Amino acid sequence: MTQSPATPLPPPKERRRLREAGSLTQAQVAARVGVTRETVRKWENGRTTPLGRRREAYARLLAELARDTADSPVRTKTPPAPAPEPAPESEPAPAPEAPPAPSPEPALEPDVPAPALTPAQAFDALYAFCAPALVRQAFLLTGRRELARESVERAFQLAWQRWPEVAVDRDPAGWVRATAYEYALSPWHRFRPRHRHPEAPPADASDRALLDVLLHLPPPHRRTLLLYDGVGLDLPETAAETEASTRAAANRLLRAREAVAARLPELSDPTELTRRLAELAATERLRAARPPVVRTASERRARFWTRAAIAFTVALIGTTALTLRTAPRQYEPPVPSGETVQGVPPRVAPGPLSEAERELRSKLREETVSGPQRLVPQGG
């Protein structure tokens, strides 16, 4: 019976539980439904929901797994007691012994939820799941092994600093992948002395040719090609991660494929291109640091920037206080410089007194302080 599209599918966690209970891998489920393993992983993570015929096939498969799980025995039965052996004819047959009491069946224990992971354990699980593949992807983006490892470690350091935000994200792996890609494709790396000289290319000639074609693509086209043909994202997800419209992402993908096919015609088939990208990434033995090392480096970096911010704030407060202490409280305008007034002769310094001037000075000093006597008019 075909499931109606209106009938909801089991929750994402139940889908994964049914697959594991049926001892099936994601690749086996993908082969039975007719999709890729990456699509099955997204269905089980809740990122996407199947539609149309794929939804019906997936629903039938989950229903079969649910029936198989329900029909499987969950109780253990006690084996029947062996029949007593017949006694010899010369001896009377002994009385049959009472059958042993059946052992009590084990009670079914309720499902006990697994203990919740600590933030460090959840981070380590995400790092162990994503870091190896991200390092290889970053190598395809940059062509540099050290920069690839540094990009992934820096992305996970930032994720640990923002773990409350990353832990509740719908796709923590996508969050870290986008951060690592942004850091790897930053144009500022060209000014670093350690990145001015190219690294040794791969040993195989075909790998060198493919890597050279990738590195000559514009960074947006290279990133779109890697996400779509390398990682296996669909077009809307690729557009969302590259912060572009679906039409722009499709144009970038077509141009990138045309550029690759122009130089390597054997890779004009997208399936062959996907296989060669996986082989090129797998040939490089790139290892990321261990999760505790990344967490420790992230905490150390966070402490350094926190202390730097505190020191800068204290220095700014001290400078402001010193300025307020030493600044004048009243504004005094500066005295303007003198200017020459037209039409007024310059002032001449007095020279030595003559004899007549000295006599006049002596006479004035001998007069009374109040000055000379007034002339009083007298009547005639």
C-alpha positions in Angstrom: 0.0 0.0 0.0 1.4 3.3 -1.0 1.7 5.9 1.7 -0.2 9.0 1.1 1.8 12.2 0.8 -0.3 13.7 3.6 0.8 10.9 6.0 3.8 12.2 8.0 7.1 10.3 8.1 8.6 9.3 11.4 10.8 11.8 13.1 14.4 12.1 11.9 15.8 10.3 15.0 13.3 7.4 14.5 14.3 7.1 10.9 17.9 6.6 11.9 16.9 4.2 14.7 14.9 2.0 12.3 17.8 1.9 9.8 20.2 0.9 12.5 17.8 -1.7 13.9 17.6 -3.2 10.4 21.4 -3.4 10.2 21.4 -1.2 7.1 23.9 1.5 6.2 23.0 4.9 4.6 24.5 3.7 1.3 22.2 0.6 1.3 19.1 2.7 2.1 20.2 5.2 -0.7 20.5 2.3 -3.2 17.0 1.0 -2.3 15.4 4.4 -2.5 17.3 5.6 -5.5 19.1 8.6 -4.0 22.6 9.4 -2.8 24.0 8.6 0.6 24.3 12.4 1.3 20.5 12.7 0.7 19.7 9.9 3.2 22.0 11.6 5.8 20.1 14.9 5.3 16.8 13.1 5.8 18.0 11.5 9.0 19.3 14.9 10.2 16.1 16.6 9.5 17.7 19.1 7.1 15.5 18.0 4.1 12.3 16.0 3.7 11.7 13.6 0.8 8.9 14.4 -1.7 7.0 12.5 -4.4 8.1 9.0 -5.4 11.2 9.1 -3.2 9.0 9.9 -0.2 6.8 6.9 -1.0 9.7 4.5 -1.4 11.4 5.8 1.7 8.1 5.5 3.7 7.6 1.9 2.5 11.2 1.0 3.5 10.7 2.5 6.9 7.4 0.6 7.3 9.1 -2.7 6.5 11.9 -1.9 9.0 9.3 -1.1 11.6 7.5 -4.4 11.0 10.7 -6.4 11.1 11.6 -4.7 14.4 8.2 -5.4 15.9 8.3 -9.1 14.7 11.7 -9.8 16.1 11.6 -11.8 19.4 12.3 -9.7 22.5 11.8 -12.4 25.2 14.0 -15.4 25.8 12.3 -18.8 26.1 13.6 -21.5 28.4 14.5 -24.7 26.5 12.4 -27.8 27.2 13.7 -30.2 29.8 15.4 -33.3 28.3 13.4 -36.5 28.4 14.6 -39.1 31.1 16.6 -41.9 29.7 15.0 -45.4 29.9 16.3 -47.7 32.6 17.7 -51.2 32.0 15.3 -54.1 32.0 16.8 -55.8 35.0 16.2 -52.8 37.2 12.9 -51.2 37.9 12.3 -48.0 36.3 12.8 -45.1 38.7 10.0 -42.7 39.2 10.2 -39.8 36.9 11.7 -36.7 38.5 9.6 -33.6 38.6 10.4 -31.2 35.8 12.4 -28.2 36.9 10.5 -25.1 37.5 10.7 -22.7 34.5 12.9 -19.8 35.1 11.1 -16.5 35.2 11.2 -14.6 31.9 13.3 -11.5 32.1 11.1 -8.4 32.4 11.3 -5.9 29.6 13.1 -2.9 30.8 11.9 0.4 29.7 14.0 2.4 27.3 16.4 4.4 29.4 17.5 7.6 27.6 21.2 7.9 27.0 22.9 10.4 29.2 23.3 13.8 27.7 26.7 14.7 26.3 28.7 17.5 27.9 29.6 20.4 25.6 33.2 19.2 25.3 32.0 15.7 24.3 29.6 17.0 21.7 32.3 19.3 20.3 34.8 16.4 20.1 32.2 14.2 18.3 31.5 17.0 15.8 35.2 17.6 15.3 35.9 13.8 14.8 33.1 13.6 12.3 33.8 16.7 10.2 37.5 17.7 10.6 39.2 15.0 8.4 36.9 15.7 5.4 37.1 19.5 5.9 40.9 19.5 5.8 40.8 17.7 2.4 38.1 20.1 1.1 40.1 23.2 2.2 43.2 21.7 0.4 41.1 21.6 -2.9 40.1 25.2 -2.3 43.6 26.6 -1.6 46.2 24.1 -2.8 48.1 24.5 0.5 48.3 21.9 3.1 49.2 24.1 6.1 46.5 26.6 5.2 43.9 23.9 5.0 44.7 22.6 8.5 44.9 26.1 9.8 41.5 27.0 8.3 39.8 24.0 9.8 41.3 24.5 13.2 40.4 28.2 13.2 36.8 27.4 12.2 36.5 24.9 15.1 38.1 27.4 17.5 35.5 29.9 16.6 32.8 27.2 16.9 34.0 26.4 20.4 33.9 30.0 21.4 30.3 30.2 20.1 29.3 26.7 21.1 25.9 27.7 22.6 25.0 29.1 19.2 26.5 26.3 17.1 25.1 23.5 19.3 21.5 24.5 18.5 22.1 25.2 14.8 20.2 23.0 12.4 23.4 22.0 10.7 26.5 22.5 12.9 28.7 20.8 10.3 27.5 23.3 7.7 28.2 26.2 10.1 31.8 25.0 10.6 32.3 24.3 6.9 31.2 27.8 5.8 33.5 29.3 8.4 36.5 27.2 7.2 35.8 28.1 3.6 35.6 31.8 4.4 38.9 31.7 6.2 40.6 29.6 3.5 39.5 31.9 0.7 40.4 35.1 2.5 42.5 37.4 0.2 44.7 38.6 3.1 46.7 35.3 3.1 48.7 36.5 0.1 50.4 39.1 2.3 51.7 36.6 4.8 55.3 35.7 4.3 54.7 32.0 4.8 52.2 31.9 1.9 54.1 33.9 -0.7 55.8 30.8 -2.1 53.7 27.9 -3.5 53.9 24.4 -1.9 54.9 21.2 -3.6 52.2 20.0 -6.0 50.8 16.4 -5.9 53.0 13.7 -7.3 50.6 12.3 -9.9 50.4 14.3 -13.2 46.6 14.0 -13.5 46.2 15.2 -9.9 48.5 18.2 -10.6 46.4 19.1 -13.7 43.1 18.9 -11.9 44.4 21.0 -8.9 45.8 23.6 -11.3 42.5 23.9 -13.1 40.7 24.3 -9.7 43.1 27.0 -8.5 42.7 29.0 -11.7 38.9 29.2 -11.2 37.5 32.3 -9.5 37.0 31.6 -5.7 33.2 31.8 -5.9 33.1 29.3 -8.8 35.6 27.1 -7.1 33.6 27.0 -3.9 30.3 26.3 -5.7 31.9 23.5 -7.7 33.3 21.9 -4.6 30.1 22.1 -2.6 27.9 20.7 -5.4 30.1 18.1 -7.0 32.5 17.4 -4.2 30.4 17.6 -1.0 27.1 16.6 -2.6 24.9 19.5 -1.6 21.9 20.4 -3.8 21.6 23.7 -5.6 19.5 25.6 -3.1 21.8 24.6 -0.2 24.9 25.5 -2.3 23.3 28.9 -3.0 22.5 29.5 0.7 26.0 28.5 1.9 27.7 30.8 -0.7 25.2 33.6 0.0 24.0 33.8 -3.6 20.7 33.3 -5.4 19.9 29.9 -6.9 20.3 31.3 -10.4 23.7 32.8 -9.6 24.9 29.5 -8.1 23.7 27.6 -11.1 25.6 30.0 -13.5 28.7 29.6 -11.4 28.5 25.9 -11.4 28.0 25.7 -15.2 30.9 28.1 -15.9 33.2 26.1 -13.5 32.3 22.8 -15.2 32.9 24.4 -18.6 36.3 25.7 -17.5 37.3 22.2 -16.2 36.0 20.4 -19.3 37.9 22.9 -21.6 41.2 21.9 -20.1 40.4 18.3 -19.1 37.8 16.9 -21.5 37.7 13.6 -19.7 36.1 15.3 -16.8 33.1 16.7 -18.7 30.9 14.1 -17.1 29.8 15.4 -13.6 30.0 11.8 -12.2 33.6 11.4 -13.3 34.4 14.9 -12.0 33.0 14.0 -8.6 35.0 10.8 -8.5 38.2 12.6 -9.4 37.7 15.2 -6.8 37.3 12.5 -4.2 40.4 10.8 -5.4 42.5 14.0 -5.4 41.4 14.8 -1.8 42.1 11.3 -0.6 45.7 11.2 -2.0 46.8 13.9 0.4 47.6 12.5 3.8 46.2 15.5 5.8 45.6 15.2 9.5 43.9 17.6 11.7 44.9 18.3 15.3 43.2 16.5 18.2 40.0 18.0 19.6 41.5 18.8 23.1 44.3 20.8 21.4 41.8 22.8 19.4 39.6 23.5 22.4 42.7 24.6 24.4 43.9 26.9 21.7 40.4 28.4 21.4 40.2 29.1 25.1 43.7 30.5 25.1 42.9 32.8 22.2 39.6 33.9 23.9 41.5 34.7 27.1 44.1 36.7 25.2 41.6 38.9 23.4 39.6 39.4 26.6 42.7 40.6 28.4 43.6 42.8 25.5 40.2 44.4 25.5 40.4 44.9 29.3 43.8 46.5 29.0 42.7 48.8 26.2 39.7 49.8 28.2 41.8 50.6 31.3 44.3 52.6 29.2 41.5 54.6 27.6 39.9 55.3 31.0 43.3 56.4 32.4 44.0 58.7 29.4 40.6 60.3 29.7 41.1 60.9 33.5 44.5 62.4 33.0 43.2 64.7 30.3 40.4 65.9 32.5 42.9 66.5 35.4 45.4 68.5 33.4 43.1 70.4 31.1 42.5 74.1 31.9 39.2 74.8 33.5 38.8 78.3 31.8 39.6 79.2 28.3 42.0 82.2 27.9 42.3 83.5 24.4 45.9 84.1 23.3 47.2 87.7 23.1 47.3 88.7 19.5 50.6 90.0 18.0 51.0 93.8 17.5 50.2 95.4 14.2 51.6 98.6 12.6 49.1 101.4 12.5 49.4 103.6 9.3 49.9 107.3 9.8 51.4 107.2 13.3 55.1 107.8 13.6 56.9 105.1 15.5 57.8 105.8 19.1 61.3 106.8 19.5 63.2 106.1 22.7 64.3 109.2 24.7 67.9 110.2 24.5 70.1 112.0 27.0 68.7 115.3 28.5 70.1 118.6 27.5 71.1 121.3 30.0 67.9 123.2 29.7 65.8 120.0 30.2 67.8 119.2 33.4 67.2 122.7 34.8 63.5 122.4 34.1 63.3 119.0 35.8 65.0 120.4 38.9 62.7 123.3 38.9 59.6 121.1 38.7 60.9 119.0 41.6 61.4 122.0 43.8 57.8 123.2 43.3 55.1 122.1 45.8 53.4 118.9 45.3 50.1 120.6 44.6 51.6 122.5 41.7 52.2 126.2 41.1 50.0 128.8 42.8 46.9 129.9 41.0 46.7 133.3 39.5 44.0 135.2 41.3 42.5 138.2 39.4 42.6 141.4 41.3 40.2 144.3 40.9 41.5 147.6 39.4 
